[in-house]
């Protein structure tokens, strides 16, 4: 069921004077558009959802004068709106911590890989998706929704605390039970103790969510960033200490639990409020209902990833699974370090822009992201089979070709999340959830093909599923809301040709001078230089237009 409230809310906000007559006209057009919309699974449920959204907007008009209501609808109810300086601090701190965490993880990965080896990563790959599945299920979107609740409503906050603590404790027991099942299925008895230890993250999550929601409501996200930073540093230190002392896969588990422990301690030190001994689940119904499609998307991703890793490990064993997981991790970290800041900023911008402006910005940002991602992933893919064994050791020789098969396609999928933000803006997250789940099933199917194909063949099929996800996510955006797939492809032929040529030259140099990090770096530099030369030769005017257009957007927003 779609969430029509943001759409109706924006339509009312665009009225010069939101009188009752004008509002009724907006609602009538919305109902007419819904009746003409094809492909809905159940029109009755969707019509009911639209009526509920209209009722929520009208309820605000019944309590506030029209002029005063505009600010409330636009910003949502808050006890004390944070200053612009506080907002800047929040955004800057989150961006800085995100960059630091990415660099820390990229620096930590090769060290931990060399100390632990593929087998430890393979065992952890069997345990981790189950833990993450329950962590997302334990939140249930409740933490995000609680930040809208008045802190004086002790019944809701206390009920939420006891609900989170109870459900997360039960789920921790579920993780322990899953350890026994996975140990029997995979033939890895160490999973029993490992997953019992990892289950401690669930009660820690329950303790941190209410405090985090209070801080979010107060407009102070610095503690979130600080807990994330300190938890990441402490977790890395604990993991390295244990790895150097031969703890194996337990080093990875300790890193994960340490992060959650630091978050719980720091957030509660900043905003702890003892819960009352009351419980009224009915008071949480509105909060429990939020974020459904987004949660389905995340759970679907984790569920299919669990199946993907389990099937891959069952067919090929834990050592190839460790290489496969490592190749996936490096692909994800490389691409998302580039795309995540842009994707988040695009969503915030899209909320304030018309559909035509969003479509134009969508096209320009997709192109700009891939201008960076195409050469980066192409050159890394060419160098990986030579560089991975040199840096990580010969045990990781198989990871290079697997990375080579997946990283460029993953770049397309990461850039396509711009389309996902457009769907979110219009309350159509059910579409993105369907794409994510369907493509996750496609990846599992690709891994099943390992019964007949070697690991490298499976990796190429998984890469194809990432490319399919990029196409499907772009096509899921209704016409007029974002840039069309054909328009995006038409603007990308120049960067694609230039990146292909740069990668080919880099591969030629590496093949003539193999087995050296220096030659790989020199080859990448030569390939990158050729890429930029060809890009300006083939697509120079479009590149200049992109830079000018983005500069105008920044200046207009600054003004």
N, C-alpha and C positions, 0 to 999 in steps of 0.2 A: 504494500500500500504506500502510495507516494505521500510526502509531507508537503501539503499545499500552503502551509502557514507563511513561509518566507516569501512565496510568490505573491500571495494576497497582500501581505504586509507591504511589500515594495510597491505594488500597484496603488495602494491607498496613499502611501507616502508621496507618490509623484503627483497627486492631485494638488492644485493650487490652494483650494479650500475644500477640505474633506467633509462636505455637508452630507446629510443622510441621503439625499437624492443622488449625489455623485457617487457615494459609496455603493448604493444599490445598483447603479449602472455598472460599476466595476464587477460586482458579484454576478450580475446577470451575464456579462460577457464571459466571465470565468466558467459559469455553468454551461453556456452555449459551446464554448471551446471544448469542454470536457466531453459533451455529448458527441461532438464531431471527431474526437480523438479516437483513432482506431488502435487495435492491438491490446486493449486492456483486458486482463484476465477476468476481472469481475467489476463491471461498471458500478454495481450497487455499492460495493465497499469503497470505491474511489469517490463516488458522489457523497457518501457519508463522511469521508475524510475531508472533502472540500467544505462541506457544511460545518464540520468541527472547526476548520481553520477560520472560516468566516465568523463563527460564534466567538472564537478567541479574540479576533480583532474588534468585534462589536462590544465585547465585554469591557475592553479598555475604554471605548468611547462612552460607555454608560457610567464610568467612574471619573473620567477626566474631561475637561473642555477640549475642543478640537485642537486649538493651538498648542496647549501644553502637552497633548498626547503625541504630537509629532516627534518630539525629542525622546519620549519613552519608547515609542515603537522603533525608532531608529537605533537606540542604544540598548534597550532592554532595561529592566529595573535594576538599580544599583543603590547601595546604601551611601556610597561616596565615590563618585566617578574619579578615577585616577587622573592625575594631571598629565599634560602632554610630555612633560619631562620624565615622569614615571613610566609612561608608555615607551618612550625612547630607551630608557634604561632596560625595561623588560625585553624589548626586541633586540637591543644590542647585546645584552647578556646571553640571551638564548642563541643568537647567531654565533657569538664567540665560543660558547661552550660546544656547540655543534661542530664547529670547525676543529676545535681542540680534540674532541672525542674521535673525530674521523682520523686526524693525524696520529693520535695515540693508538688507535686500533690498527692503522696501517703499519706503524712502527712495531707494534706488539706481535702482529700476526707472524712475520717471518721468524722472530725469536722463539715464540711459543711453538711454531711448527717444527723448528729444528730440535728443540728440547723434547717435545712430546712424540713427534712422528705421526704418520697417517693413522695408525691403529687407534691411538687415543682419540683423535678427532672422529674416527669412524664410530667408536662407542658413544661418544658425546652426541654425535648426529642422531643416534637412535633415541636418546633420552630427551634432548632439548626441545624438539617440536611438541612433544606431549606436555611438557611443563609450560611452554608458551601458550599452548591451546587453553589450558586451564587458567592461566593468568589473565588472558583476555576474557574468558568466560566469567572469571571471578569479579572483574570490574563490571561487566555488563552494561557499560555506559553510564552507570550510576554516579561515578565520580565527576564526570563532565556535567551531568545534569544538576547535581547538588549545588554547584556554584551559583545557580540562579535562585536558590532558596534563602529567604531571610534568616539570618543567624539566630534571631529571637525565637524561631519556631523550634523549640527544643524537642518536641515530639518527633518531627521529621528527622532532625539530625541524630537523635538518639536511636530511632528505629533504623536509620541507615547504618549507623555504626554497628549495631548488633546484627543486622542482616549481613553486612559485609564480613564481619568476623565469623559468623556462623557458617555462611556459605563457603568462605575461603578455607575454613578449617575442614569442612567436609570434603572439599575438592583436594586439599592436601592429602587426605586419606585416599582419595581416588588416584592421585599420582603415585602414592606408595603401592597401591594395588596394581596399577599399570606396570610398575617396575617388575613385578613377578611375571606378568604376562609377557612383556617384551623380552625378559631374560630367557624365558622358556622358548619363545618363538625364534629368537636370534642366536641362542646358544651362548649368551654373554651373561654369566651369573653376577658379574659386578654391577649390573644395572639395578639390582635390588637395593643395595646400599646407596648407590649414586642418586637414584631418584628419590629415595627417602630424604637424603640431605637436601636436594634441590626443592623438595616440597615446602621447605621452610620459607621460601619466597612468597608463598600465598598468604599466610597470616601477616607477614610484614607488609604486603601490599594492602591488606585490609586496614591495618593500623595507619598507613600513610594517606589513604584516599580522602577521608573527611578533612584532615588538616590541610591537605593540598587544595581541596575545594574551597575552604575558608579563605586561604591566601589568594586564590584566583578571584573570588568574589570581591575581596578588598583591593584588587588591582595590583597586588604585589607578587610578581613572579620571580623576583630575584632569589628567593629561597629555593624555588624549583631548580633554577639554573645552578645555584650553589651546591645543592644536594646532588645534582647530576654530576657536577664537576668533581666534587670531593669523593663521591662514590665510585666514579670511574677511575680516578687516580688510586684510591685505596684498593679497589678490586684488581687493578693491574699489578700493584705492588705485591698483594697477597698471591696472585697467580704466578708471578715470576719467582717469588720466594719458594713456593711449593714445587714449581717445575724444576728449579735448580736442585731441590732436595729429593727429586725422583718421585714425586707424588702422582705423576701421570695425569690421567683424566680428571682426578680430583682437583687439580689446579684450576681447570676451566669451571668446574662446579662452584668452587669457592669464590672465584671472581664474580660470578652471577649473584650469589647470595649476599656477598659483601655490598654490592651496589644497592640492593633492596634494603639492607639493614641501615646503610647511611641515609637513604631517603627517608625511611621511617623515623629515624632519630632526629634529623635536622628539621623536617617539616613539623613534627610534633613539638619540638622545642620552640618553634616559632608560633604555632597556632593550635596548641593542644587545648581541648575543652572537654572535661569529663562528661561522659554520657549519663543521662538519667536512667533509672530502672523502669523505663516505659517501653512499650512495643505496640505499634499500630501499623500493620503492613498496608492497610488501605491508604494511609497518608503518602505512601511511596508510589502509588500506581502511575501517576503522571511521570515521575522520574524513571521508573523501570521501563516505560514505553519508549523512551528516547533513544536515538542512535541505533535503531534496529538494523537497518540495511548496512550501515557502516560496520557494525559488529559482525554481521553475517559475512561481509567481504573479508574481514580479518580472520575470522574463524575458518572460513572456507580456504583461505590461503594457507593457514597453518595445518588444517586437516589434510589437504592435498600434499603439502610438503612432507608431513609425517609419512603418508602412504608412499610418496616418491622415494624418500630415503630408505624406508623399510624394504620396499621391493628391490631397490638398487643393491642394498646390502645383502639381501637374501640371494640375489642372482650372482653378484660378483664378489661378495665378501667385504670385510670391514676396511681393508687397506685401500682398495679402489674407491670405496665409499668415502673415506677420508679425503682422498684426492679430489673426488667429485664435489664434496662439500666445500673444500677450500677454494676450488675454482669458482663455485657459485658465490662464495663470500666476497672474494676479491672483485668479481664482476659487479656485485651489488654495491659494495663500498665505493668503488671507483665512480660508478655512474651516479649514485645518489648523492655523493659529496658535491657533485656539480648541479644536479637537478633539484634537490630538496629545497634549498633557499629560494630558488626561482619559483617553484611550484607553490610554496607557501605565500610568497609575495603576490603571485598572480591571483590567488583566491581572494586575498584581501582587496586587491584592486578591482576584481570582477564584481564584487558586491556593490561598488559605487559607480559602475559604468553601465551604459546602455548595451544592448545585445550587439549592435553594430560595432561599437568600440571594443567590446570583449572579443569579437570574432577577429578584428584586425590585430589586436594585441596577441591573441592566441597564435595566429599565423607567424607573427614576427618573433615571438619568444620561442616557438617550436624550432624555427629556423636557426635562431641564435644559439639555442642549446645544442642542436646537432652540428652547428659549425664547430663547436668545441668537442663534442662527444665523438664525432666521426673520426677525426685524426687521432684523438687520444686513445680510443679503443682499438683502432686499426693498428697503430704502432705498437701498442702493448700486446695485441694478439700475435703480431709477427715475432716479437722478441721473447714471448713467454716460454716457448719450448726450450730455448737456450738459457734464459735467465733464471727460471725457477730452480733447476737443479744446481746452478752455481751459487745461488743465494741460500736456498733451503736445504740443499743436500740431494744426493742422488735418489733417495727414497721418494722424492717428490717429482720425479721425472714425468710421471703420467699426468700430473695436474696441468702442465703447460698446454698440451694439445686439447684437453677438456676445456680449459679457459678460452683457448683460441676459438673453439666452436660456439661458445655461448655469449661472449662479452659484447660483440657488436649488436647482436639481436637484443640483448638486455638493455643496451643504450636506447634503442627504439621504444621499448616498453616503458622505460623510466621517463623519457620525454613525453610519452602519450598520457602521463598522469596529469598534464595540463588539461586534457579533455575531461578527466575525472573531476577536476575542480569546477568546470562549467556545469557538469551534471549535479554536483553538490550545491552549487548556487541556486539551481532551479528545483531543488528537492527531488532529484531523480537518482539518488544514490542506489536505488534498487537496480538500475541499469548497469552501473559499474560493478556492483556485487555479482550480477549474473556473468559479466565478462570475466571477472577474476576467478570465479569458481569454475566456469567452463574451461578456461585456459589451464587452470590447475589440473583438472581432469585430463586435459590433453597431455600435460607433462607426465602424469602417471602412466598414461597409455604409451607414451614414448619410452618410458623406462621399462615397461612390460615387454617392449620389442627387444630388450636385452636378452630375452630367451633365444633370439636368433641373431642378434647383432653384438659386436664388441662394445666396450664402454664408449669409445670415440664415436661410434655410430649413434648411440643413444644421445650423446651430448649434442650432436648436430640436430637431432630431432627435437630435443628440448629447446635449443636455440630457435628452431622454427616456430615452436609454440610461443616463445616470447615475441617474435615478430608478429605472429597472429594476434596476440593480445594487444599490441600497439594498433593494429588495423581495426580490431573490433572495438577498442575503447574510443577511437576517433569516430567510427561510424555510429556509435551509440548516442552521440550528441545530435539532437534534432537540428534540422536545417534552419539556419538563421541564428542559432545560438552560438556557434563557433565556426571556425574555418573548416571547409570540407576537406576530405581526404585527397581528392584530386588536386585541389589548390595547394595543399601542403607538399604533395609529391612534386608538383611542377616547380616549386621553389628550391628543391633540394638536389636537383640533378648535378648542379655545379659542385657543391661540397662533396657529394658522393663520388664523383669522378676524380676530384682532386685527392680525396682521402685514399681511394683505391690506388692511384698512381704513387702517392707517397708511401703507402704500405708495400707496394711491389718493389720500389727502389730499396726500401729498408730491408726487405727480405733478401734481395739480391746481395747486399753488402754482408748481411749476417751469414748467408750460405758460403760466401768466399772466405770469411774470417770467423768461423764458429768458435764456441767455447770461451768467450771472453765478454765480461761485462762492459769493458771499454769499447769494444767493437759494437756491442748492442746499443750503447749510448750514442756512439758516433753515427750509427745507422739510423737511429731515431731522429737525431738532429738533422741529418741529410733528408730523410723522408718528410720531416716537419717543414723544412725550408721549401721543399718542392711543393708541398701541399699549399702553403700560403702563396707561393708564386703562381701556381695554376689557379688558385681561387680568385686572385685579383685579375688574372687574365681572362678567365671564363665568366666570372660573376662579380666583377668589381663594382659595377653600378648598383646592383642589388645590395651588395654589402654596404656601400656608402649610404644607401637609402635606409637600411636597417639601423645603422648607427645614428643617423639624423632623426629617424622616427622615435627611437628609444630616448634620445636626448630631449626631444620635445615632450614626451610623456613625463619624464622626470621633472623638467622645468615647470610643466603645468601643474603637477601635483605639489611641487614645492611652493608655487605661488598660491 
